[in-house]
Amino acid sequence: MIEISAELAANVWQVRAAVGDELAEGDEIVVLEVMKMEVPVVAPQPGRLVEIRVAPDDVVGEGDVIAVLI
């Protein structure tokens, strides 16, 4: 199980993947927005997305778990 965390405090702008999706390394899961900049959160390795812990307009802090891959 791989927990994918936010690297910075930001707003969740878009959720681009869904639970059950098979992801390749580099696939976008979520797009964060900070200071008018889009920051993609990507899969660090191939796997199946089993959990998304955020929704659009949520606020995340640095280190918050955004999604879980297996």
C-alpha positions, 0 to 999 in steps of 0.5 A, a space after each residue: 500500500 502506498 500513501 500519496 501525500 500533499 507536498 504543500 498546503 493547497 486547495 484541491 482544484 480537481 480530482 482526475 482519477 477514481 477509485 478502482 482506476 489502474 494507474 501508470 507511473 506519472 498519471 495525475 490523480 489530483 490537481 492542487 491549486 496554490 497561489 493561482 498555480 496548478 500543481 499535479 499530484 501523480 502516481 509514483 508507481 503503477 497501481 490500482 487506486 483504492 482510496 481518495 481522501 479529498 474532493 474538489 474545494 477541500 484544503 490540504 496541508 503539507 503531508 496530508 494523505 490524498 490517495 492510496 494505491 496498491 
